[in-house]
Structure formats: C-alpha cells, structure tokens
Amino acid sequence: MQNVREKYYHPVDIVLEQPGSRICLSEDDLPIEKKFYYNLLKLNTIPDVSELYTIVPDDITLKNCTLEIIEILEFKLNPPVIGSMKNWEYLTSKFGSSNDFVMNMRNNPNPMKEFIKLNSNIKLNKLLKEIESMNRIDVLLSLKKPLNELKLNLRIKIPTFNSTTDIIKMNHTRSSITRKDSPSSDNVSIFNYEKDFILLLHYEVESNDRKFFKWFKKNLVNASDNKYSIFDFDKSIDKSNLYLSSKSLFQNALYIICLFNGEWCNIVNSITRSDTQSINLTEVLKCKIYVSELMDGEIIQNKFVNKRFVAVTDENLNKSLLPVGWPQNTLCYEFPKHFKELCMKIFK
C-alpha cells in the first residue's frame, strides 16, 4: 500500500451575510469585532469623470496635439460601440459632420483619423469636454499623462513677459515660443522665426539620394539670396521636443518642399496602406510621417486647394510612385530641369 502524504489543513474565516443591509461609511461605524474585515468589505466608489478631465491652454487645438495624444484618441474611439458606449460617431454628430461622412467612415479602418483631419481646428478642451460627457473614463485616463506632458512642455517653451521691453522683443518673431541659446548646435531651434522660411522635408537611404538632396539644397539657398531662410527638417527639429517642434515647423513654414525619391514614396504609401512591418520607424521618421499627415489634413481643410506644398523629384523618378493625394494632383518639379520655374513660384 502506497504511503499517503499527510495533508495539513488550516482554518479560514468565513464572513456570513448580515441579517440586514447596513451602510458603513468608515471603519469606526463597524462593531469592534468586525473592524478586521473593513478593508475586505470596502467598496471603492466609481471615480468622478470631472476629476480626470485635464484642462489644457484654451488656444490648443487638435492640430497642436502630440502624436501620442492622436494615437490614443484613434485607438480608443475607433472600435465599434458595445451597449451604451459612445465612440467616434457620437463626436461626428456633436461637431456637425454630415451623414454622408459618417456612412463613408463606417468602412474606414481609422475613422477617428479622418475626423481629426477634418476638425483639426477644434479646441482640445472642447473635445475633452465631449469625451467627458460620453463618460469615456478609459479615454481620459489614457490621456492624462500625455496631456500633462503637453502642458509641461508649453510652460517650459512659452515665456512670461515681465516688462514692455520683453513684449517688444518678442514682436520681432513670428512665434511666441522662445529660441534656445545654442547657435552651434545641429538643431536650428525653429521655435523662433525671425523671417519667413521654407522647410525641406526629405528622406534618403542611398548615398546618391543624399548627394541629390545636398545639391538641391545648395542651389536653393543660393537662389534665395537671403530673402527667405531655408530649413532642413532633420536639423531643425528640437530633439528634446520632437512632435511640438515638428508641429511648429509645419504651422509656420511659408512653403514646404517635399523631395520625393523611391524610398520616401514607398514609406508614405506603406503608411497609407497601414503596411509598416518592413519599415524601421525611427522617431525622426515618425515625425516626418506626422508632418506628411498634417499636410494631407490641411489640403482637406482647404477644400483640396494646395497653397503651401511643393513636390520635387529627380528627372528619373516614375511619377506613378508619388503618394496618392496632393503629390499626384499638383505640379511636380523635376530638379534641375524645372529649377527656374520652382524659384519663380516660391521666391516671387
């Protein structure tokens, strides 16, 4: 007969249901013999939605948001509704989107992204207030940290004026955001705009493409004759504040010249198809994609009239590779073939 290992049993306390319901608001309300069970029996109340509503400066709109905030809004509000839960459709009705838009977006894999593009000028506080009215605690909880970071970044970057002299000095700039004192840095610190500038958005992998960009930039700088500043996106973003500086560059550029090569076209088209598995998305590359999406949003907002964006390629690029949207629906300048025409457009 096998030896059976003896098991040791330990006594447990069982709390039996009380003969009648009883509300105990604090541990002191319990009988002495029941105080041990207070923490076991305590039920936390549902958090008040208003406590989670983070107020940001009132001039902040959706187009001022960081990519993290946008991604959270898309991730949380895209899924179909369950029961009484509200999602992007509720917001579209609140902000006056047409029924046709709602019907079309139901087949879109990312309807919230399209909503944000069409409503980029909505104040962020107004959107948060609507999310609060939806009782979407999960969204507000997820947004709490990035919203606090956004507020902190704004406090750091936006100066306070203590005298009339300070205000006069700042009136010479196009932006209310101060410049860092690091002229020797690779970052051009584009938080201060002393004159109009043209932004170059580009991406290269092959050495020939890098040489092409340097050649183009050198000719453009010479042609500008100091009328405008020429800013290279890669050297102009603030590495400690990527998305806010990217947004600031986008908003303040007189023109944005996009130099399209095969690699950059492939990346933009892959993002459009949501097929990014084979792409190494560095933080700077994410910012370039972010700016590219902001450009698409501005085109839609301007009813498909292109006011600021210029497409440039070399003479050998197959134009069918250009991203769908404004790059294929606008005049594309080949360099050096159309350089004179390009200069006439942007330096007029």
N, C-alpha and C positions, 0 to 999 in steps of 0.2 A: 504494500500500500504506500502510495506516494505521501511524502510529508507535505502537509499543507501549512504554508507560512501563515502564522497568526496575524490578523489584521487588527490594528488599533483604531478605534472609533473615538472621535472627540465630540463632546456635547456642543450643540449650537443653540443660539437664542432664536426663538420664533416669536414675532410680534403679531398677535392676534388682532383682528379688526375690532375697533372700539364699538360699543353698543350704539353709539350715536355719532353723527358727524360733529367735528369740533375744529374750529379755526384757531391756530396758534401762530400769532404774528412774530413772536420772538421766543427764545429759549426760556425766558422767565415765565411764560404762560403755561409751560408744561409742568406737571407734577414732578416732584423730586425724583421719583423712581423712573420717570420716563425721559429725563433730560439727556440720558446717554444716547437716546435714539433721535435726537433733534436733527443732527446732520444727515441721518439716514432718511428721515421723513421729509426734510425741507425740499420744497419745490421752487426753483427759481422762476421768477416772472419772465414773460416774453419781453425782450428789450424794446424800448420805445424807439420807433423809427427815427423820430426827430433827433435823438441823441447821436445817430450815426450820420446825420446829414452834415457833411463838411462844407462850409461856406468858403468859396474862393473869391478873389477880387472880381467885382462885377463886370469889368471890361474883358474878362477872359471868355472867349468863345470856343466852339468845338475845334476850330482850326488852330487854336493855340494849345491844344492838348498834346501831351506826350503820346508816343506810340503805345506805351504800356496802357494808358487810360483807354485809348481807342480799342486796343485788342481786348480789354476786359469787357467793354460795352458790347463788342461784337460777340465774344464768347458767351456772355451771359444772356443777351437779349435776342440772339438768333434762333435758339431752339424753339420748336412748336410749343404751344401752351398746353398745360395739363390742368384740368379743373378750372379754378378761378384765377390761375396765374396769368399775368399780363406780360407781353413781350413787345417786340418792335412794332407790331401792328397797332397797338394802343398808342404808341408815340406818334406814329404817322397820322392818326386821326386827330391827336391833340395839336399837332403842328401844321395841320391843313394840307396834307398830301392828298392827291386825287385818288379816286377809287381805282383808276387805271394803273396808277403806280403801285398800289397795294396788290392788285391782281398779278401784275408782272413780277413783282418781287417775291411772290409766294413760290415761284420756281427758281429763284436765285439762291445759290448756296450761301451767300453772305448778304442778306437784305439790309442788315444794320449798317454795313459799309456804304451802301448806296444812299441810305437815309442820311448818314453823316456828310457825305459828299454834297447832297442837295441842300442840307441845312447847316453848312459849315459856319454860318454867321450867328447861329443861335447861341445865346449866352449859356455858359456851362451851368451856372447857378439855376437857370430856368429848367434845364434838362434834369438836373439833380432833384429839383423840386417835384417834377413829374414822376421821377423814379420813386421818390418818397411816397407820393400819392398812390403809386401802384403797390405799395407795401413790399417792394422787392428788397428785403433786408440783405439778401445774399449779394446783390449788386453793390449796395452801399458799403457793406463790409469789405468786399474785394477792392473797392475804390479808395477806401480810407487811407491806406499807406501811400499810393501814388499821388493822391490829391494833396496830402500833407507835404510830400516831397516837392510837388509843383509850387505850393505856397512858399516853402522854404527857399527854393531857387529864385522865386520872384523877389523875395525880401532881400536876398543877397545881391541880386543883379540890379534892382531898381533903386536909385539913390533917393535920399531925402534931402530937400533943399532947406538950408538954414538962412539963406540970405538972398537978396535980389541979384547979387553977383553970380551966385550959383545958377540961377534960372537963366540969366543972360548967356552964360557959358553953354548951357545945355541947348539953348535955342539955335545954336550953330550946327546941331546934329539932327539927323532925320529920325533917330531912335531915342527913346527915353532910357535905354539901357547903357550902362557905362562901359568904358573900354578898360581892359586890363593893361597895366603898365609893364608890358613885356615886348617891346619892339623887336627884340632879337629872336623871339620865339617863332617856331614854324607856324603856329596859329596866328592868323592875321587879326584875330579878335574882332570879328564882324558884329560886335554888339555896339559899334559906334560907326555912324555913316557920315563922314564929313562931306562927301559929294556922291552924286549918283554913281552906281556901279553896275557892271554886267557880270553875271555869275556863269561860270563854266561848269557844267555837270557832265562828268565823263567816267568811264571805267575801262581800264586796259589790263590785259594779261600778257599778250605778246609784246616783245620788245619793239617790233615795227609800229604797233599801235601807240606805244608810249612815245616813240620818236615823232609820230604824226601829231600827237597832241602838243608836244613841246614846240614843234614847228608852227602849228596853227596859233598857239597862244602868243608866241613871239611876234608873229605878224600882226595879230590883233592888237597887242599892246602898242606896237609901233604906229599902227593906223589910227589908234585912238588919240594920239598926240596929247595925252594927259587931260582930254576932255572928260573922260569917264575913267573910273578905276576898273581894272579887270581882276576879278577874284576867282581863283581856283578853289572849287568846293573843298577838295581834300585838305588844303592848307588854311581854309577859312573857318571851319567849324571849331568850336571850343571843345576840346577833347574831354573836358570835365563836365560838359553840359551839352551832349550831342544833339538831342532832339529839340531843345529850346533854341539852340543856335541854328540848327537846320531850318527850323520854322521861321526864325528871324531873317535868315538869308533869303528864303523864299518870298517872304512878305515884302521885303524892301528892295529887291533887285529890280532895276529898270527893265532889263531883259535877262532871260535865262537861255543860254545857248547849250543845247544838248548835242554832244558829239557821239553819234551812233556808229558803233562798229558791230561786227558779228557777235562778239561776246556780250556786249551790253544789250543788244536786241534780244538775244536768247534769254537773258535773265529777266528782262521786263515781260517778255511773252510767257515765260515759265510762271512768273508771279500771277499773271492774268489767268493762266490755266490752273493755278494752285498746285503746280508741279515743281516743287523746290527741293526734292530729295537729293538731287545730284549737285546742288549748289552750296558752296561754302559761304554762308551768310555771315560775314563779319559785321561788327557794329557799324562801321562806316558805310558798308554796302547797304545795310538795313536803312540807314539814314538817306542814302541816295534813292532807294526804292520809296521811302516815305515822301521825299520831295516829289518824285515822279507821280505818286498818287495824289499829292496836293495839286499838282498841275492838272491832272485829269479832273479833279473836283472844281478847279477854277474855270476850266473850259465849259463844264456843265452849267456852272453858276452863271456864266456869261452867255448862256444860250448858244454854245458852240461857236462863239466868236473868239478867235485867238488874238490876244492883244500883246502878249509878252514873250512867247516861247518860240524859239528858233531851232530847227533841226539842221545839223551839219553832218556830212559824211565825206569819206574819201570818194574818188571817182569810180572805184571798182565795186562798191557795195551794192548788192542786189536789193533794190528798194522794196521788194516784197517782204524782206525780213524786218522792215521797220514795224514797231509795235502798233497794234490796232488802236485807232483813236486819232488824236490831233497830229501825231507824226506822219500818218499816212494821208491826212486830209489837209495838209498845209504845204506850202512851197518848201522843198528841201534843197539846201545849198550844198553843192559839191566844192570841196576845197582841194586845190587852189583855183579850180575852174571858175567858180562863181564868187570869189572873194570880193571883187569890186562891188558886185550887187549887194552882198551881205553888208559891207561897210556903209553903203548908201542907205540901207534900211535902218541900221542901229545907230549910226553917227549923224543922222540927218539933223 
